[in-house]
Amino acid sequence: MIDIEYLTDKSGKTKAVVIPIDVWKKMVPSENASINELSENMEEYCLNKAIDEAKKSPLLSREEALKFLKE
């Protein structure tokens, strides 16, 4: 579990997100990364996390998958 904090203004509207530095360093290996590199690295990091989570879930049979999609 990653400890992510959300900073809000006085009205409760989210203004910023704070993430642990070790996660940031995985997404931005270079301190001089451009916005484009940051975007690409963040997308890659999130996709890899999704793949890791998917590997932990059981595979469904064809019938189970079709039933799930109907719901």
N, C-alpha and C positions, 0 to 999 in steps of 0.2 A: 504494500500500500504506500502510495506517495503522498506526503503531507503537502497539499497545495492550499494556499490561503488566498482568499478573495478580499480585496480592499474595496470598501464602499464609501460613497459620499454620505452626507448627513441624511439624505432622503432614502438611502438604502440601495441606490443604483451602483452596480459593480463598475469600478473604475480601473482596476488593475488586478493582476494575478501574480502571486509570489510562488516560485517553485524552488525546490532545493538546488543548491549549486551543483551537486553531482549530476542531476538530471540536465541542468543547463549545459554543463561541459560535454555531455554526450550529444546534445543537439548542436552545440556551437563549439567545435574543437579548436577553432582559431578565434583569438580575441578580436581580430580585424575582419570578421565575417561581414559580408554585405547583406543587405535585407533579402536579396534573392537567395543567397546561400542559407540564411537563417530559415527562410520559408521552406526550402528544399530539405534541409536537415530536420526540421520539425516534422514535416510530412513523413519522411523516412522513419524517424523515431516512432511516431504514432502508428504507422503501418506495422513496424516490427513488433511493437507492443501488442497490437491486435492479433498478429500472427501467433505470438507466444501464448496469448490467452486462448486462441482457437485450438492450439495444440493440446491444451489441457482438457478441452471439452470432448465428450464421447462422440464418435461418428454415428450418424443416424442411418438406419436402413432406408431404402428407397421409399417404402411405405410410410415410415415415420416422418421422413422429410416432406413428403407430399401432404401428409396430415398437418404438419406444422405450418406449411405454407398456406393451407386453406384457412387456418385459424387466424 
